[in-house]
Amino acid sequence: MRNALPPIAVIGAGFSGTMAALHLSRLMPARPVLLCEKSGAFARGLAYATGCTDHLLNVRATNMSAFPDRPDHFSLWLESCPLDGIAWTRSTPAGLFAARGLYGRYLTELLLAALAEPGSAPHLMLENDEVVDLAPEEEGFCLTLAAGRRRHVAGAILACGNLRAPGGPGSRYAVDPWDGAPLDDLRPDLPLLIIGTGLTMVDAVAALRQRGFGGPILAASRRGLLPQVHAPTAPWPAPDIPAAARRSLVALLRCVREEVGRAAAAGTDWRSVIDSLRGASIGLWRGLPLAEQSRFLRHLRAFWDVHRHRMAPPAAEIVARERATGGLTVLRARVIGIEDQAGYARVTLRERGAAAPRVVEVQRIIDASGVGRVADTDDLLLRRLLARGLIRPDALGLGLAVADDLAVLDQRGDAGRPLWTLGPLLRGTLWECTAVPDIRGQAAELARTVTARLQENAAGPARETA
């Protein structure tokens, strides 16, 4: 029997999209939810599809529940996990850290349980294809898939995750950090260059060593900053930041530094202060004028990121060991030129403080420099939505402009169409929107918003055309 109501589409099946779809399927049992994923790795995305046991979550397991109202859900799941799963965890004085692949298994089980729920008609459906267009219709959209099929949907949620930066290193030796195939034939006598020194670099080093590569690794970024390391923390109250300080980046930074000083005097680590800001960070970000937000991105973002997004202690041990033995060299430098040669690339680096450029010969270049911006994206769906005027970048160009209920604003600034977003596409609006603790509540709240909106609208019958 066909469903009487057209589906709501969720585009992207990483953590953001999977959790939005699960909440929607429970809130709207009479309306199908169409979860679309182009990679085939439902409930995993790039983050949780890795099979490397040294790729650890950078958040303690105690804070990785998928549900905001059940904070111990993931911890209880770990307790019932078979021995092969427990081998993918690391117990440290700073807490228990699970491998990202194990977390992907957890999310997959949640999705499979939802798919197995009894009912007269499937209310959660998986579509393993790329959504390439959303054309507005009288009630909803005509969703087009890469294979050519079209489907009427009552609305859509853009859960595309982190965007890839367009372009990248201009070299035939450049490889994706998540694609291991080009790393199968590495020579032990020639360096490999990683552009970026953040958490993706840390993962790349761990994966290279686990794959058996024993050669030298170079990692370069403009400031050469490495993520800080998790350590045991104690609860610390969120600082009371005066209204005037909330409008000035300099004053805000001064308040945080003073709070760190007070914590240190009380014998509490700076990490506790940074963690205490989690609940207030979105309000602080949104309270800053646009010029101050831009200033943050230019001057403070790198420093904030390495303190806010920290390494699990076992990952930090790998990096420290590699640096101590000379296996990993971290450079404060930027790439100013790449010339491909027979079997290697000649890379010219401009190191900070150096009188002359440095030239290195490397066999591969891994781009771990960060995520892309909506304003620059080459994502086919987003480009088409931009061309149609259905979406627009936020004021900083990082993500999408949205209303307070996460409905996407069109080119005129209206949010009248049933189109929403969540997760990393909200970076410019919320800033803190990429980690599980940030997204899980967002997904639950958005599902309630979408349900209420669709219940107000009269929906036509579902239809699908070849």
N, C-alpha and C positions, 0 to 999 in steps of 0.2 A: 504494500500500500504506500503510495507516494505521500510525502509530507505536505501538509496544506500550506505551510509557511515557508518562504524562501530562507535560505541559510544566512547566517552572519559569517563572514569570512575573516579568518585570522591569518595574516600573511607573515610567515616566519615561525618556525617551530623550535627555536631555542628556548631558554628559560622563560623569557617574557611572553612569547606567543603560546607556549605550552600551558603556562599557568593561567593566562587569560582564557584560553579555550576550556580548560578544566572548570574554572569558575562559571563561565557562561553556560556550559552544558548542564551544570547542576541548577543554575538559576532559571534556565529556559528549557525545560525538558520537552516542550512541544515544538521548539524551533531547532532545526539542525545547526550544528556548528561545523564549518568547513575549515580544517587546519591545513594550510598549504606550506609545503617545504620543498625547495628546489634541490637540496643536497641529498635527500634520502635519509639523513640522520635525524629523525624525529626525536624531540625532547633532548637533544644533545647540542646541536649547533657546533660551531668551531670550538667553543670553550670546553665542552665535556665529551667530545668525540675522541680525544687522545687516548692512546693505549699505553703511554709511558707512565710507569708507576712513580716516577720522580716528578711528574707534573702535578703539584699539590695545589689545592685551593689556598688562596691567600687570606681566607677567613676561617676562624676556628669552627670545628664541626658543630659546636653548641649553638652557633648563630646561623646555621645553614638550613634550617627548616624551610620547606617550600610554602608553609602556611603561616600567616601572621598571628592567627589565633591558636596555633599549636606549636609553640616554640621548641618543644622537645621532639618533634616528629622525626627529624633526620637522626637525632641521637638514638632514639628508640629503634629506628630502622637499622642503624649500625649494630646495635646490640643483638639483633636477630639475624645479622648477616652471616653467611657461611664463612668458613675459614679462608677460602680463596679471596673473599672480599676484605676480611680483616688484614690480610697481607698488603692491602692497598692503603693502609692508614699508618700514620706516624704519631706516636705519643711523645710529647715534649713537655718540659716545664712550663711552656707558654700555653699548653692546651693540646688537644687532639686535632690533627690535620688529616683530611682525607684526600686521596688522589682525585683529580677532576674526572677521570674515567669512571671511577666508582660513583661519583655523584651523578654522572650521566646514567648509570644503571638505576639509581634511585628514581630519577625523573622518568625514565622509560617504564619502570614498574607502575608509577602513578598513572601514566598515560594508558598503559595496557589495562589497568584496573578499570579506568573510565570507559574504555572501549568494550569491556566485557559486561558492563552493567546491563541488566535485562530491560527489555522494552519492546513494544510492537514494531518500532522502526528505529534505525540507528540515529542517534541524536548527536554523535560526534563522529565525523568522517575525516579521513586523511586523504590529502591530495598530494601525491609525490610529483610535483611539476612546478615550474617557475611561473609565477603570476607576472605577466608582462604589461598588463594594462587594466585600468579601471575607468570605464566610460560612464558618465552619469546618465541615469535614467530617471523616469518620473518618480519612482520609489526605489531608491538604492542605486546600484551600479550593474553594469555588464562587465563581469570579470573575464578576462581573456588569459588563457594559459599558453605556454610556449608551444605546446603540441597543436594549438589551433582551436581547442574547444572553448566554448563560451558558456557562461552561467550567470543567471540573474541572482544577485545577492542583495539582501536588505540593507547591508552596510558592511564596513570593513574596518579592521584594526591593523595598522601597520606596525609589525613587530620585527622589523628587519635586522635588529641587533647592530653591532658595530659595523660601520661601513668601511670597506677597503679604500685606502687612499689611491686615487687614480695615478697611473704612470708608475712611479717607483724608479729604482735604479735602471738607467738605460744600458743594460748589458745582457747578453745572452747567458751569462753566468749568474744572473739574479734569480733567486728562488723564493717561493712562498715559505714563511716559517712553519706552516702547518702541512706542507707537502713534503713527505719524506723521500719520495721516489728519486728526485735529483741528487740525493745525498748518499746514494748506495755505492758510488764508485769513487769515493774521496781518496786522495793520496795523503799519506801521513807526513810528507815532507813539505807541503805547501800550505800556507795559512788560509783560513776561512774568515771572512769579514762579516760581522753583524752590525748593521746600522741601527743604533738604538741601544740604550743600556737599562731599560726598564724590565718589567716582569716578563715580557715576551722574550727578551734576550736571555733571561734566567732559564726559562723553559727550553729555549733553543740549545743552550749549553748542556743542560741535563740530557736532552734527547740525543744530542750528538755523541756524548760519552756513553750513553746506554746502547747506542747503535755500534759502538766500537771504534769510533773515530778518535785517534790519539794525537792528531796533529795540533799545531798552535791555532788559537782562536783570538781574533782581534774584535773588540767591541768599541764602537765610536759613537759619541753623541756630543752635542755642543757644550754641555756642562760636565759630561762624564759622571753624572750622579747615578748611584745605585740605590734601589729600594732599601729602606731600613728593614730591620728584622723584628718580628714579633717577639715579645718578652712577656713574662707574667705581669698582669696589671691589677690594679685595685679600683673599685668604683670611685669616681670623682664627679661632683656635681657640675652641670653645665655652667660656665661663667655667665655672670650678669653683664651683658655688654650694653653700654649706654646707647641711646638712640643716635646721638651725634656720631659715635664711632661706627655705626652701621652704614653710614653713608660715605665713609672714607676708608680706602684700602690700607693706608698707612696707619690710621688710628685703630682699625680692626686688627691689624698685625701686631700693633703695640699691646692691645688688650690680651691677645692670645699669648704673647711672650711673657707678659706680666703674670698671667695665670699659670704658665709653665713654671715660672719662678716660685710662685706660692706653693705649687704642688711639690716642687723639689725641696723646698724648705720643710714641708710636711713629710718628706720621705717617699713621695709618690712620683712615679716615672712620668715623663712627658707624654707617653703613649696614652695614658689614662685621660689626659686633657684633650688630646686629639679625638679620642673615642667619644668623649662627652659631648663633642660638637655635632655628632651624627644627627641627632634629632633636630638641631637648630640650623644645620648647614644650608638647607634649601631656603629658609627664610632669610638667612644672612646673604646668600647669593642674590636672591631676588630683590633684596633691599638696596643692593649696590647700584648706583647709576651706571648706565651703559659704558661711559668712559672709564669708570673704575673696574668694571668687569673686563674690558679690553686690556687695561693695565695689568690686571691679574694674569691674563693669558700670556702677555708678553714677558712679564718679569718674575712672577711667583708660581706659575702653574707647575713647573718642573720640581720646585722645592716642596710644594704641597703634595704632589703626587707621590714622591718617595717617602714622605712621612705618613700619608694617609693610606696608601696601598702598599702594605709591607709584605716581605717575604716570610714564608713559613721557615722556621729554624733549619730543617733539613735541607731546604733549597739554599739557604744562606751558607750552610756548611759546604755544599758543593762549590759555590762561587768562591768562597774563601780558600778552599783547598786548591782550586784551579789557579787562582791568582798567586798563591804562595809558591806553587811549583812552576810557575811560568807558563802554564797551559792556557791561561786567559789573561790578556792584556787589555785594560780599559783605557781608552784615549779620550781626551777632551778635544774633539776635532769634528769638522764637518767635511763631507765629500764635496770637492769642487770639480772633479773630472774623473771619467772612467773611459779607458781605452781597452777594447777587447783584443786579445792576442790569441795565438794558437794554443789552446789548452789552459789559458788563464786570463784574468783581467788585471790591467795595470790601473790602480786607483790612486788618485792624488788627493791628499788630505791636507786641510789647513788646521794645524793644531793651535790651540790657544797659547799665545805667548811666544810661539816659534817665529824665528826670523824668516824662514823659508818653508815652502810646502814640503810635505813628506810623501814619497811615492812608495806604495806597497804592491806586491804582486800576490793575488789571491785566487784560489780556485773556484770559490763560490761567494756570492754576496746575498746575505739574508736580510730582507728589509723588515726590521722590527721597530720602525720609527713611530708607530702609533696608528690611530684610526683616521679615517677620512671625514671630510665635512660634507654636509648636504649641499652646500653651495657649489662644491667642486665634484660631486659624485658622478660616476659613470653608470650607476645602477639604472637599468633600463626602465623599471617601473617608476622610480622616483623622477627620472628625467621626463617621462611622459606625463606624469601628474603635474610637474612643474610647467611643462609646455601647455597643458590644458588650463593652467591657472587654478587648479584644485588645491594645491599646497604652495607654501612659500617658506623659505628658510627663516629661522629666527634672526634677530637683529645682529647676531654675531656670526651667522652663517654656519654654525656648528650642527644644528639639528633643525627640527620643524617648529614653526610658530604655532602655538596652540592657545585655546581658551583655558579657563581655570578647570574645566571638567575634562581636559585633554582632548577635546574635539579639535581637529586640525583646522587652522585658519586658511582660507583661500587667498588669492592674490589681492582681493579687495578688503581683506580683514574680517570676512564673515565666517561663521562656524555653523552654517545651516545644514550642511550635508552630513549624513551618517558615516562620518569618517573620523577615526580616532588613532592615537598612537600611544606608545609607552616604551619604557626602557631607554637605551642609548640615544634614540632619536630626540629625546628631551634634554640632551646635555646642555644646550644653550639656555634653556628655560629653568631647569632645576639644578643643574650641575651634578649633584649626587644622584645618579640614576643608572648606574652600571652594575652594581653589586647585588647579589641576591637579597640582602637585608633591605636594600632600597626598593627593589622591584616587586617583592612579594606582596606588600601592602598595596602598592600601586595597581597591580593586576587584579586584586580582589575588589578594590574600590572602582576601578574602571569597568569591571564586569557588571557591577550594580548600576553604574551610570548607563551603560549600553542597554542593559535589560529594561530599565525604566524608559529610555528613549524609544526603543522599538515597540514596547507595549503601548505607547501612546500613538504610534503610527499604524494605520491600516496597511496590512501587507497583502500583496497579490500572490497568486499561486506560483510555485517554483517552476522554472522552465530551464531547459538546457538544450542547446543547439550544437550540432556538429560543426 
